[in-house]
């Protein structure tokens, strides 16, 4: 969804050109999230160094500059420097303290256009500016109220009500004689009126050199880099409480994604829902927002402050670079052997004897007994994460002996489907911030279910708010189309099945075979990656096609869904994953000599049924591409009339990890050959943090 980035330097001299480049580079790191416009705001000239509002918050500072542009970030960069040249703005002017904000927007309310881009303003003079990720659900009511008070609106966005509401609160306080209203008090009063999900950063000419960040349901982090008097040398500290106003040079970063911060610092604070972070005079104040407190008092309540320790990012700068690959998606497909190995490291135990073969999931060990006593397990997710859970459902049912149901998060909420205290609800999300999945988590918690999180992001909202969980350790995933996170999710859920199944004697040999296959899985993925050129050749054959069907069954129904999803989301080609058992109930009508069809027919309990499907499709002259286990080409390809993709054989419950890789490669090559942007597919974003 949208990307937020802000940079504040304190007591360290930075030229305007440097500040601009930090903001631009921050936005570039957020490009992968998807966007259609971008904007920034910087100060027009040197503001006062001391933000002392004891005599009132008014300021004679010139209004901040706002630049907004439709299109990509480089279009914004070009327009900014053109405007700078036209106005003779001094790029070499140095600021010892400066607060700049930046944003990439993915259109929700209003078309992509400069007027709808962020920062959104309170009006002429840019007294209050806001960048926003999320959706304000009651913006129409707020807008009507503000219009009645004389405000005019320039955009169609829901965001514009926020800075205008801030100005309304500020002006009203001054009219009532409250000349000491602080920036945080203004923001708190604004937050009391907002409904929906948001991450916000406020900048104001009335409070120069200050920034305020707050969130509810959308991700936001603070990065902190404290410097010695030699501004090029970073000092070490461990806790926000050490960030007092001691004149120590420092740089502070706010971002909706760690990838924009990691190149500057690894010391971060993950901002929690209901927290307001106030950056002022080099100090970081964390205030707790209580929606009810002061709501009816008619006065500004004094917010409670909290202290929390910083955490260290595990991400490396190298992870957010493409390396020797042309695209992030290509890089992440080829990183899967290593991401799988990392996911299993320390969790699979295989000694010299069979009794030492086991699984250790530290995040679940204290809750396994409760999970085993559950009446059912409910998997909840969206998109690729849902498909990963679907791939793991059969082995979980087999080893646990428990009923396992599947729920698409948005549909569960729409139906208000039953969730019971005796249920274990498993929430699967790559980002850990998926809006629908988060709302489903809130719903399950309200209903008393045990909630388990499976995410790829430490400190994410799902990781923080579930009772227990597993971090999949797939590493940073930049491409919008999930690849290595998907395969690691399947592996984690297979290990979850092993852990829940325990040490029952009846399943001992099956468990051992799965664990052995897990250990060998990275090597098998390396083997299947050698099909890269073959999949490129097949993509070349499909480049002009308008549609593609993918048939799967059993464990590989999920593979059909996920393979089709990859093709449609990046190659912009209609593709449909179909349960092969449903072929005669409608889909067979589509089959003719022009429609390309992929059939997944690797060795498992459904193999003979898939052979029958292939024969029926062949009888209707279907253009078949069959994925089979090595050595099975002759038994699946009727009369040599179809294209065959042979893949390594592993345990049936892990075969979806192998089988999805050729389809990932197919989607990648098809996209590149069709001339589309594989890392930023049209209309899509990496983390769907709004509904």
Order of alpha helices (4+ residues) and beta strands (2+ residues): beta-alpha-beta-beta-alpha-beta-beta-beta-alpha-alpha-alpha-beta-beta-beta-beta-beta-beta-beta-beta-beta-alpha-alpha-beta-beta-alpha-beta-alpha-beta-alpha-beta-alpha-beta-alpha-beta-alpha-alpha-alpha-beta-alpha-beta-beta-alpha-beta-alpha-beta-alpha
